[in-house]
Amino acid sequence: MNSTAKSDITYPQTPVLGTSVCIFDQGKVLLVLGARPPKQNLWSLPGGKVEVGESLQQAAERELLEETGIAAEILGLADWIEVIERDGAAIKYHFVIAMFVGRFSHGTLKAGDDAKAARWFGLDELSQLDMTKGTASLIHKAYTTWFGSDC
């Protein structure tokens, strides 16, 4: 392992499997403000690492609840994303993320776990946010694909 390793996600020996979930309610999407790297101070979809013995969907549902306090009806797998961040010759981050899409079900919105804040945003507000790379286009694609209208 790289001598600069700080955690199991930084300077990994193998890619880290993760999930995220794109939750919609009344034309708005749920985003969290990251509290720690690599999503620190950036708006992104709720999500995180898959734990051993957990299905991808179970991980997405757990991360959603931990980060936002809400539950959702998961409609299906929307996409997958690969994030690779280099630090010179070393790989600082390498995530393979399964992105699910769903509808708000129940719960009270409250930031928790890795999130500084959790909030619903109109799709027209996304361009004004500091977001993780590619997230806005993934949200628009998911909305168009699953709900059949342009954003």
Secondary structure, 3 states (H helix, E strand, C coil): CCCCCCCCCCCCCCCEEEEEEEEEECCEEEEEEECCCCCECCEECCEEECCCCCCHHHHHHHHHHHHHCEEEEEEEEEEEEEEEEEECCEEEEEEEEEEEEEEEEEECCCCCCCEEEEEEEEHHHHHHCCECCCHHHHHHHHHHHHHCCCC
